[in-house]
Amino acid sequence: MEPDQLRAFVAVAEERSFTKAARDLAIAQPSLSKRIRLLEDELGAALFYRMRGNVTLTPAGEALLPWARRILSDLSVAADEVRDLSGLRRGRLSVGATPSITVAILPGALAGLRAAYDGLDLKLHEAGSRDLVREVDQGTLDLALVIQPARHRSLVTVPLLREELVLAVTREHALAQRDAVPLSELRSLPLVMFREGYDLRETTLAACAKAGFEPRLAVEGGEMDGVLRMTAAGLGVAIVPSMVVTRGGALRAIRLVRPRLVRTIAFAYRKDRPPSRAARELMERVTALVRSRKWLDAMPPGLEVVAAG
C-alpha cells in the first residue's frame, strides 16, 4: 500500500465522490481512480460500491478506513518531527478540547505556541470527551484535553487540573445570595441541559439519580455557549464548570454540596505515538498556565481549581 493510494482512498471515503476527492487532492480523476483500483487489486477486495451519484464503502472499506487514517497521520507526524529536528520549525498540530477548556485555558497557550512556531499549521477541534478520545485513537488528533476517566487501551492520559462543577444562576435568582446549595435542592428547579454526548450532561443526570430524583428540564440540547446564554436569560439554572462563570458577569456561581461535583481534566495522546515537539510544547505551556493560576483572575473566588500532579 502506497501513501498516495491511502490518501486517495480516504479522500473518496470522506467525500463519497471520486470527483470531489480528485479536486481536493488536486489530481485528475483518472489518476485517482487508478490509485483506488491498484489498492483494491493489492488487497483483493472492493473498497467502494460505485453507483451513479452514490459512492459508499464496502465492509472491506469500512474496515480499512480507520487504519488508513492512522497510517497517514503517523506518516505526517514523523515528517513533522524530522523537519523540526532539521530546524525548519514547520509542520502541523491537531488539538482537541472540550468547549469549556477551549474558552478558559487554551487561548493563551495557543497564542504563545503560535508565536514560537510561526510556520505551524494549527488545527483545533471542539467536542465532547468521548468523541475526542475516539479521534485521538484514530489518529485524527495528535493531542486532546479530555475529562477523566477517559478509558481506552491505546491512550495515555496525563492529569492536568481538578475543578468544581457549580450551579450557575442569574444574579436575580432566589438562590443568588447563597454560598452553597445541596444538590437535592435542584429537585424542584428547572435545569438548562447540555446536548447528548456532553460529559456534563451525563455527570449531572448521574448525580441527580444518585440523589434520588430526576431533574426537571427547562430546555435541553445546548452547547456550552447556548447553555450559558439561556441560563442568563432566566430559562433555568445549569450545572457548569466553574471556569466558565466569569467574575462580575451575568451569572453567579454557587458551590454544590452533598455531594460536591468535581472533574479532572487530562491530556490524552496515543501510547504508540509519543507527542511531537509542538505537542510537547503545548502541553508545557498549558501546564505552566494552570500552575501560574493567572487565568483564574476572571473566575469567582473560593472555588477549587487545583493543578494535578
Buried (B, 14 or more C-beta within 10 A) or exposed (E): BEEBBBBBBBBBBEBBBBEBBBBBBEBEBEEBBBBBBBBBEEBEBBBBEBEEEEBEBBEBBEBBBBEBBBBBBBBBBEEBBEBBEEEEBBBBBBBBBBBBBBBBBBEBBBEBBEEEBEEBEBEEBBBBBBBBBBBBBBBBBBBBBBBBEBEBEBBBBEEBBBBBBBBBBBEEBEBEEBEBBEBEBBBEBBBBBBBEEBBBBBBBBEBBEEBEEEBEEBBBBBEBEBBBBBBBEEBBBBBBBBBBBBEEBBBBBBBBBEEBBBBBBBBBBBEEBEBBBBBEBBBEBBBBBBEEEEBBEEBBEEBEBEBBE
